[in-house]
Amino acid sequence: MGRQKEEPLFNRIEQARVARGLSRQQLAEAVGVHYQTIGYLERGEYSPSLTLALRLAEVLGHGVQDLFSIQPFQKN
């Protein structure tokens, strides 16, 4: 039996990061990951652990539900 394919996880990390004036490197250092991980997250190529999602939300000043969704976010 194989592993089930994960559903996509949509996020607003890049928008929140840019609004805070943070580079990927700065955000990565603040949450304790490599800067490439931030890129993977922003492109939707990687789903964060709950702990990382909570750290990102705290640093970016948003609730987890404002940053992540299983449904696409509406364009503003």
Order of alpha helices (4+ residues) and beta strands (2+ residues): beta-alpha-alpha-alpha-alpha-alpha-beta
